Amino acid sequence: MVHTIKLRDDYIKLGQALKAAGLVENGVDAKYAIQDGLVLVNGNTELQRGKKLYSGDIVSFEGETIMISN
């Protein structure tokens, strides 16, 4: 399934995006998923929970996709 997150500001942080899309229940779950290398940003494993995502970025996690848009 593809989730689309519309930006309210210039960017959203990776952990916040996972929560906003409903793919994790809380920040702790996001932290561990990211630390364990389970989250891809634009096809690359991302290990920083605070990674800034901008319009056009694509996040993949457990077969789900998050598209960031304006």
Residue, then its C-alpha position, 0 to 999 in steps of 0.5 A: m500500500v502507498h501512503t502519501i504524506k503532505l508536508r506542512d513545513d519544508y520537511i518531515k523527519l523519518g520517525q515522524a513520517l512512519k508514525a504519521a503513515g500509521l506504520v509504527e505506533n510510537g517513536v520508540d517503535a520507529k527508533y528500533a525499526i530504523q536502527d535495525g536497518l528495516v527502513l529504506v529512504n529512496g532505496n537506501t537503508e537509513l539509520q537516522r531517525g531524524k533524517k529530513l524527508y523532502s517532497g519527492d522522497i520515498v520511504s519503504f518499510e515492511g512492504e509499505t511505501i510512503m511518498i512525501s509530497n507538498 
